[in-house]
Amino acid sequence: MLKNKITRRLPAEWAPQSAVQLTFPHVDTDWAEVLDTVLPCFIQIAASISRFEPVLIVCPQAEELRRRFPAPLPENIRFFETPSNDTWARDHGAITIFENDQPVLLDFMFNGWGLKFPSDRDNLITRNLWEAGLLRARHRYPGLVLEGGAIESDGQGTLLTTAECLLSPNRNPHLSKIQIEKRLKSLFGLEQVLWLHHGYLAGDDTDSHIDTLARLCSPDTIAYERCDAPADEHYAALQAMERELQTFRTLAGKPYRLVPLPWPDACFDSDGHRLPATYANFLIINGAVLMPTYDVPQDTEALQIIKLLFPDREIIGIDCRPLILQHGSLHCVTMQYPAGVVDFKGLLV
């Protein structure tokens, strides 16, 4: 007798969502020295999302954090207490697939972007949420090191990623590119994997996560960072990335509609190190798109382009200068869960 066929699907970010997770900074993270600067940014992100869908905040001490929020606290913002190393929910959060139309949480190993930073506490957050009953889906360990910021899905069988990240020797050194692609196709039910071999951002710790460079906005549209300044250190790499994107094809065999995003003026920290400011790091939620801004002239144009890409959603700019101080931005600190996954009837503070 033939076994029932298993069909898998990795939903696109624009699919209906049940909640967004944020893992908040605290005194035992690298944010300690700028905590009063960055917390208002996290609070603004949470408040903006809460206008459209529930927000799940992971933190070590909920009561102390709750007092930081303006009153009254929206009913659909909830807190879950658990230890954490850092704040990058995109990379330590579960990646949800649908298996025969039922949600499954894939709890990939997070190893601090190739053993760069401690991640032992972050790597347990998904299991803790699941065991508390907050994530109502089957829970599975795929046995791979993989971060959510490293992949983009169109929900129809195409995955967009970068070779620099997925082939990093400190992630899955025992697997070749062919083997990794085979595993990704099996885990996510993919028809094709599109590999970018060019593109980076100075100050980025992730080894060129795709969500800092190029984003799927619909099954046939890719928005990407384009650098038109020959004197900029990124010019050659991002020009090469653009040419590579032009060679990609949809599953129907058609070229993608490519939409360039502005190149923001360079941002630096107090020591003069360049920070990874990028407009590609936006978050798609139910009814809205949250887009990072950096108090530079290009912010206005970027907001206008995102509005053209998502005409049926409200576009909300968030000043993310505090976030890039730790080398990430808006999308990096969030993880969305598809409809039917998050249940706030679980053990919440």
Sequence and secondary structure as in RCSB ss.txt:
>XXXX:A:sequence
MLKNKITRRLPAEWAPQSAVQLTFPHVDTDWAEVLDTVLPCFIQIAASISRFEPVLIVCPQAEELRRRFPAPLPE
NIRFFETPSNDTWARDHGAITIFENDQPVLLDFMFNGWGLKFPSDRDNLITRNLWEAGLLRARHRYPGLVLEGGA
IESDGQGTLLTTAECLLSPNRNPHLSKIQIEKRLKSLFGLEQVLWLHHGYLAGDDTDSHIDTLARLCSPDTIAYE
RCDAPADEHYAALQAMERELQTFRTLAGKPYRLVPLPWPDACFDSDGHRLPATYANFLIINGAVLMPTYDVPQDT
EALQIIKLLFPDREIIGIDCRPLILQHGSLHCVTMQYPAGVVDFKGLLV
>XXXX:A:secstr
       EE   TTS EEEEEEE   TTSTTGGGHHHHHHHHHHHHHHHHTTS EEEEES HHHHHTTS SS  T
TEEEEE   S   HHHHS EEEEETTEEEEE  B  HHHHTS  TTGGGHHHHHHHTT B SEEE  S B  GGG
 EE SSSEEEEEHHHHT TTT TTS HHHHHHHHHHHHT SEEEEE     TT SSSS GGGTEEEEETTEEEEE
    TTSTTHHHHHHHHHHHHH B TTS B EEEEE     EE TTS EE   TT  EEETTEEEEEE SSTHHH
HHHHHHHHHSTTSEEEEEE HHHHTTT  TGGGEEEEETT B TTSS  
